[in-house]
Each structure stands twice: as C-alpha cells, then as structure tokens.
Amino acid sequence: MCDTLTGMLTFTPMCVEHDVGDDCHLPDYIENGHRPEKHHNRARYECHGEWTLPKSIRDAGGWVMCEGGETKPEHPHCMMEEDDCHLPEHIENGNRQEKETNRARYECHNHDGYKLPESIRRTEGWVHCEDEETKPEHPVCQKFNCEFNDEIKNGEKEER
C-alpha cells in the first residue's frame, strides 16, 4: 500500500507459494508405515520392518503426488514383502539372524562345534534366492572337528 501523504509504501508486496494441486489427501500415517516428508502436493512414504511399499512407489523413491485429485503412481500403502523363494527361519544347530526380501543371513552354534559351509561363510552368512534357487547354497550347519596334530613344534599336546 502507498501512504498518500508521504508517498511511501507501507508494506512490501510479496509472492508466496500457493498449494496448487494439493487437492487430495496425503495421510501422515499409513498402516505399518508413515510419511516422513511432504511438500505441497508431493509426499514421501516409508514402511516399517518387513513391510514394503508397492514397486511403483519404491521406483519413485517412496514419493507419491497428487494430480487433479488422483494420487500417482498409486495411493500409498504398505504390504508384506514378497519373496520369490522361502528361506528357512530355523536351521538345525543354527538360526536366521536377519531377513530381507529374497535374502537372509544365517549363523551356526560355533561353540557347539557347528559352522556354515565355506561358500556361505565367504558371503558373511548371507544366502539369496534367484528364481527359487538358493545361492550360494541352502543354509546348513555342519559339524566341525578341531583335531590337532600330535606333533607340535617346540611343544607337546596336553590331553584334557
């Protein structure tokens, strides 16, 4: 506005961003997930634990947007992860430590004399699925024997 007596502006006009297109509801929380970020007509979603967003939303980095009252690529929701094959939760003399889509990490009870096969130890206990095939191999715990030679350089074997 202009003061008619002094000819001075009484306030400076300023442009502000308008929420154009923010005509659909982007919920703060979704079942088994939440919205950590929102900018006008766009929001990013995350799911908890073994729950996951649909592939179309994952491919967009978790982002959905509103256009003309429609949520794209689709309305945000979390669903159980889909595996192409089933990795066992329990293995004899060991267990599954972590689980992700199509892969899991296993450990054996080493203190009881069991270990994973060498191929799985090279992947730090991780196995994964490719077209229903478990790689590097199916997880099992194998008994190992700690036998020592009777001949010890500069020493002798003591029986216990």
Solvent accessible surface area in square Angstrom, and as a share of the most:
residue,aa,sasa,rsa
1,M,148,0.66
2,C,78,0.47
3,D,48,0.25
4,T,131,0.76
5,L,169,0.84
6,T,90,0.52
7,G,52,0.50
8,M,130,0.58
9,L,117,0.58
10,T,89,0.52
11,F,114,0.47
12,T,107,0.62
13,P,94,0.59
14,M,163,0.73
15,C,135,0.81
16,V,118,0.68
17,E,133,0.60
18,H,139,0.62
19,D,68,0.35
20,V,112,0.64
21,G,29,0.28
22,D,45,0.24
23,D,91,0.47
24,C,26,0.16
25,H,139,0.62
26,L,6,0.03
27,P,19,0.12
28,D,74,0.38
29,Y,169,0.64
30,I,19,0.10
31,E,147,0.66
32,N,49,0.25
33,G,4,0.04
34,H,48,0.21
35,R,53,0.19
36,P,58,0.36
37,E,59,0.26
38,K,73,0.31
39,H,91,0.41
40,H,73,0.32
41,N,30,0.16
42,R,97,0.35
43,A,0,0.00
44,R,58,0.21
45,Y,3,0.01
46,E,68,0.30
47,C,29,0.17
48,H,93,0.41
49,G,77,0.74
50,E,76,0.34
51,W,85,0.30
52,T,22,0.13
53,L,12,0.06
54,P,9,0.06
55,K,125,0.53
56,S,45,0.29
57,I,0,0.00
58,R,114,0.42
59,D,102,0.53
60,A,46,0.36
61,G,51,0.49
62,G,5,0.05
63,W,51,0.18
64,V,2,0.01
65,M,68,0.30
66,C,1,0.00
67,E,79,0.35
68,G,75,0.72
69,G,44,0.43
70,E,98,0.44
71,T,22,0.13
72,K,78,0.33
73,P,66,0.42
74,E,60,0.27
75,H,101,0.45
76,P,2,0.01
77,H,77,0.34
78,C,16,0.10
79,M,61,0.27
80,M,100,0.45
81,E,47,0.21
82,E,126,0.57
83,D,45,0.23
84,D,92,0.48
85,C,12,0.07
86,H,168,0.75
87,L,11,0.05
88,P,37,0.23
89,E,103,0.46
90,H,138,0.62
91,I,20,0.10
92,E,146,0.66
93,N,47,0.24
94,G,8,0.08
95,N,53,0.27
96,R,57,0.21
97,Q,78,0.35
98,E,75,0.34
99,K,44,0.18
100,E,76,0.34
101,T,59,0.35
102,N,34,0.17
103,R,90,0.33
104,A,0,0.00
105,R,51,0.19
106,Y,2,0.01
107,E,76,0.34
108,C,16,0.10
109,H,64,0.28
110,N,97,0.50
111,H,158,0.71
112,D,74,0.39
113,G,13,0.13
114,Y,44,0.17
115,K,67,0.28
116,L,13,0.06
117,P,8,0.05
118,E,87,0.39
119,S,22,0.14
120,I,0,0.00
121,R,95,0.35
122,R,165,0.60
123,T,57,0.33
124,E,141,0.63
125,G,3,0.03
126,W,41,0.15
127,V,0,0.00
128,H,70,0.31
129,C,11,0.07
130,E,80,0.36
131,D,133,0.69
132,E,136,0.61
133,E,100,0.45
134,T,30,0.18
135,K,66,0.28
136,P,56,0.35
137,E,67,0.30
138,H,102,0.45
139,P,1,0.01
140,V,65,0.37
141,C,19,0.12
142,Q,81,0.36
143,K,134,0.57
144,F,58,0.24
145,N,111,0.57
146,C,92,0.55
147,E,136,0.61
148,F,149,0.62
149,N,117,0.60
150,D,116,0.60
151,E,154,0.69
152,I,77,0.39
153,K,180,0.76
154,N,152,0.78
155,G,47,0.45
156,E,152,0.68
157,K,83,0.35
158,E,134,0.60
159,E,140,0.63
160,R,259,0.95
